[in-house]
Every structure is written in structure tokens, then in C-alpha cells.
Amino acid sequence: MTEAKTGTSAYPASADSYELDSVADCRPGCGACCTAPSISSPIPGMPHGKPAGMRCVQLDDDARCRIFGRPERPTVCASLRPSPAMCGDSRAHAMRWLALMEQATQPSTPR
């Protein structure tokens, strides 16, 4: 199978997404998916969730999730499936992509 290298993880070139088996599969120092999107559900240390663009308090100094794989991790976080389109080749790419998804999924405001 042909692979495309993205960050420190290899993705199958034809895959739309891949399963994240462990926190170690993430690009070191990234944490974009824990910063760019808003999270409306409670997070330990953030009982009202977090707004878009704010770093989650559960990210450690290496941008790794402290509650990865634990029951208190929000369902929305556990259900996020990274993909080559989302992660791209840099944290900056991931932040831009996730910010666009955040905007695209906001409820429309009545005029």
C-alpha cells in the first residue's frame, strides 16, 4: 500500500480517516483538536466546556491529553477521528481546518 507521510504519522494514501489507537499516534506538540474547536460538554477543570480557540486545560506541556482513554473524557473528544485532511502536514494546517469546521457547524443566526 502506498503511504503519504504527514507529520510523524503515516496515513494510507487512499484512506479518508484512520483509527487513533493511542495518544502516541498524534503529531508531537500539536493539540490542535484540543484547541481549535469549541466543546460544549463539561471537561474536568472546565465545567462549562470551552470556546473555540482556547487550549483545553487537559492538555499537558507536550500537548497530550491527560484524560485520553478515561471515562471522564467528553464523548465529542473520543468520537473525533483524525484524518489526513484534518491534520495535514502541520499544526497550522490542522488549526485552520478545524477553525473552518467550527465556523461551518455554527448555528445560523436569524436576520
C-alpha positions in Angstrom: 0.0 0.0 0.0 1.3 3.5 -0.8 1.6 5.8 2.1 1.8 9.5 2.4 3.8 10.9 5.3 2.0 13.6 7.3 3.8 15.0 10.4 5.1 12.0 12.3 2.3 9.6 11.3 2.0 7.6 8.1 -1.5 7.6 6.6 -2.6 5.2 3.9 -2.8 7.4 0.7 -6.4 6.2 -0.1 -7.8 6.4 3.4 -10.4 9.0 4.3 -9.7 8.6 8.0 -7.8 6.3 10.3 -8.4 4.9 13.8 -6.4 6.6 16.6 -5.2 3.7 18.7 -3.4 5.7 21.3 -2.4 9.3 22.2 1.1 8.5 20.9 -0.3 8.5 17.3 -0.8 12.3 17.4 1.8 14.7 16.0 4.0 15.7 18.9 3.3 19.1 20.2 0.1 19.6 18.1 -3.0 19.6 20.3 -4.9 21.4 17.5 -8.0 19.3 18.0 -8.0 20.3 21.7 -7.6 24.0 21.0 -9.4 25.0 17.8 -13.0 23.6 18.3 -15.4 24.6 20.9 -16.6 21.9 23.3 -20.0 22.4 24.8 -19.9 19.4 27.2 -18.2 19.5 30.6 -14.5 18.8 30.8 -12.7 18.1 34.1 -11.4 21.6 35.0 -13.8 23.3 32.5 -17.3 22.5 33.8 -18.9 24.6 31.1 -16.8 23.3 28.2 -14.5 25.6 26.2 -14.8 28.2 23.5 -13.2 27.8 20.1 -9.5 28.8 20.1 -9.0 28.1 23.8 -6.5 25.5 24.8 -8.1 22.7 26.8 -6.9 22.5 30.4 -6.4 18.8 30.0 -3.6 19.3 27.5 -0.2 18.7 29.2 3.0 20.5 28.4 3.6 18.2 25.5 0.1 18.9 24.1 -1.1 15.4 25.0 -4.5 14.8 26.5 -4.3 13.9 30.2 -7.7 12.2 30.1 -7.2 10.2 26.9 -8.9 6.8 27.2 -10.5 7.7 30.5 -14.3 7.7 31.2 -14.4 11.5 32.1 -13.1 12.4 28.6 -16.0 14.1 26.7 -17.8 11.9 24.1 -17.2 14.5 21.5 -13.4 14.2 22.0 -13.5 10.5 22.0 -15.5 10.4 18.8 -13.2 12.7 16.8 -11.4 10.8 14.2 -8.3 12.5 12.8 -7.7 12.3 9.1 -5.1 13.4 6.6 -7.5 16.2 5.6 -7.8 17.4 9.2 -4.2 17.0 10.4 -2.4 18.0 7.1 1.3 18.4 7.4 1.5 20.8 10.2 -0.3 22.1 13.4 -1.0 25.3 11.5 -2.9 23.3 8.8 -4.9 21.4 11.5 -5.8 24.7 13.3 -7.0 26.3 10.0 -9.1 23.2 9.0 -10.6 22.8 12.4 -11.4 26.6 12.6 -13.2 26.2 9.2 -15.2 23.2 10.5 -16.1 25.2 13.7 -17.4 28.0 11.5 -19.3 25.7 9.2 -21.1 23.9 12.0 -22.2 27.0 14.0 -26.0 27.5 14.1 -27.1 30.2 11.8 -28.3 33.4 13.4 -31.8 34.8 12.4 -31.7 38.0 10.4 
